Amino acid sequence: MWKIGFAFWASWQMLKWTAVAVAVLFVLYLWGGFNGAFVLAVLAAVLGLWGLKKTLGGYYEREQSERRYTR
């Protein structure tokens, strides 16, 4: 049951921060169009989301390795 809960929580985090990144990129595009600042913001958003995915994966790996199974 824990795996399902963590998967839903991690999916929610990815969706939430993806929506924030898309909103910021949309505002930047409306403000200045496709320019250098927009490209840098896209790069920052992609790297930030990739880092979030790696971090959540690290949390999952750590919890799996430290989890005690009682049977």
CORQUI-V375789 format. One record per run of one state. SS is the DSSP state (helix for helix, strand for strand, loop for the rest). FROM is the first residue (numbers start at 0). LEN is the number of residues. If there is no record, write none. Layout:
# CORQUI-V375789
ss=SS from=FROM len=LEN
ss=SS from=FROM len=LEN
This chain:
# CORQUI-V375789
ss=loop from=0 len=1
ss=helix from=1 len=31
ss=loop from=32 len=3
ss=helix from=35 len=31
ss=loop from=66 len=5
